[in-house]
Amino acid sequence: MEVSVGGFNEQLFSEAQDIFTEYMESNNLRKTPERFAILEEIYKRTDHFDAEALFIHMKTQEYRVSRATVYNTLELLVACDLIAKHQFGKNVTQYEKSYGSKQHDHLICEDCGKVVEFCDPRIQQIKNMMGEMLNFEITHHNLDLYGKCKGACEKTRGTSDN
């Protein structure tokens, strides 16, 4: 039975925790409370985030984690496929939880950096067709479309043309 509290899926988090534990054990890495706290904070989120924002959030929640621990743990979580790492232009690396998430793609505003997720079943159809045509097993994909927000760009909000 799947339990979800306020958007936090406890079963999904428990499975992610098991995968992370197994990954650390098989790579002879220390299983510290800080690493698991970082994993939990990430799996409570529903957005894209950067390492610095996660570090600041954890400090405001009074977790005793160092900036280095946050950055290093993010790399471990990427390595065991529990989070995805994105480079949405402007040299800002962002992350999002990936375990148990449906495949989705992104629209990125070149002005304000806003990221909008979308899912279109036609992309899956194209992926399947191309795999069959080219005798290729496609394991995953990444589609990022860049452009400019129309009307409500966060960068231009609050400015006037006067």
N, C-alpha and C positions, 0 to 999 in steps of 0.2 A: 504494500500500500504506500502510495506517494503522499508525503506530508509536506505541505507548503504553508509557511507562516509569514504573512506580510511580504510575499514575493520570494522568500527564502525557502528553497526546497531542501529539506533536511536529508531526504534519501539521496538526492543528487550530491549534496555536500559529503555525506558519509562515503559514497562510492569514490568521490574525488579524493577524499582523505585516505582511503585504502590504496588507491593507485599511487598517491604521493608517498605513502609509507613504504610500499613495495619498491618504488623507484629509489628511495633513499637507502633502503636496506641492500638492494642489489648493487648499489654504487658506493657502499661503505660511507655514507654521509650521515652526519648526526641528525637525529630527529628531535629538534628543539621545539619548545612551546611557541617561540616567536614565529618559526616557519609555519606552523599550523594556524596561528592567529592570522597571519598574512593570507593564507589560503582561505580561511573563513571570511575575512573582510572582503576578499575578491568575490567569493561566491554569494555574498549578500548584495553585491552591486548588480545593477542592470544596465550600466553604461560603459563607455570606453573611458579609460583613465590613463594618466601617465604616472611614472614611478614617483615623481616628486609629490604629486597630489595624493597618492596613496600614503606616502610617508607622513605628510602633514596631517592627513585624516587620522592615521593611527596614533600620532602624537597627541592630537586633540582628544582622542578617545582614551588617553592615558596608558597606551601600550608602551612597554619599554623595549622599543626596537630601534636599531641604528639605521641610518640611511643605507649603509653598506649591506646590512641584512636584507632590507627591502629589495634593493637592486639585485643582489645575489639570488634571493629566493625567487624573484620574477624569472630569472634565467633558468632556474631549476624547473619551474612550473611550465615554462615554454618547452623545455627539453622533454618533459613527460606528457606533453600535449594536453595539459589542463587549462592553459590559457593560450591565446593567440597574440602574436606580436605584430603590430601594423606600423608602417611608416607612411603616414598620410601627408606627405609633403612637409615643407618648412622645418625639416630636421627634428620633428617632435615624434618620438616613439610612443605609441599608445598600445594599451593592452585591453583584452576583454576575456572573460571566462569562455571556455570553448567546450568543455566536456558536457555532453548532454544537450548542447545547443544545436538548433537546426541550422543548416547551411544558410547563410545570408550574404548579401553583398552590400556595398557602401556607395553613397553619394557624398562627396566631400566638397565643401565650399572653399574655393581658393582664396577668398577674401577673409572670412571670419574663422575658418577651420571647422565649422560645424560638420558633424558626421551623422548621416541619416542611414539607417539600415533598411534594406528592402529585400523581399524574396519574390521571385517570379518563377513559376514552374517551367516556363519556356527555357530558362537557362539550364535546368536539369535535363530537359529533353535534348537540347543541343549537346550537352556534355555526354549523354548516353549515345546519341547518334554518332558523334565524332569518335568516341571510344570504339564503337562497333565498326565504323568505316575504316579506321586506321589500325584496328586490331591492337588497341591500347587500353590497359586497365587504368582508368582514372580514379585516383584515391581521394582527391579533394581539389578544390579550386579556390581562387581568390579573384574577385572582380571589384575594382575600385573605379568609380566614375567621378571625374573632377569637373567642376564648373562653378557657377556663382548662384547664390541664393537669389530668388526673385521676390522682391517686395519686402521680405522680413529678415534681411541679412543682419546678423548680430553686430557686424562691424559698423554698419551704417545707422543702426538704431540710435536715436537720440540726437542725430545730427540733422541740420536743416539745410536747405538749398538757398537760404536767404543771402 
